[in-house]
């Protein structure tokens, strides 16, 4: 994915934030991290394709977000997810604070426009 290909859409009626990395319409596998956060990844190269946040106004105010569905992932998926979450562009939006515990804790970042363009 080349830099600066990020599409952000917020639906105020549904309070849903959708972020697409790269071109729209690419197929991938979705992962549910909790009741509110979904990540779509290209399984062939582990490239993040999208991030969806439900109840965005609630999530952005939380100091910590528990990735409560972590235990549903296979060990290989957990390792892949930690790798993807720690790199651009996802680390501009989500930051894993503690991955040493059985269920990681994350924060949702509200990046500036400059940070988004730098992704």
Secondary structure, 3 states (H helix, E strand, C coil): CCCCCEEEEEECCCCEEEEEECCCCCCCEEEECCCCEEEEEECCCCEEEEEEEECHHHHCCCCCEECCCHHHCCHHHHHHHHHHHCCCCHHHCEEEEECCCCCCEEEECCCCHHHHHHC
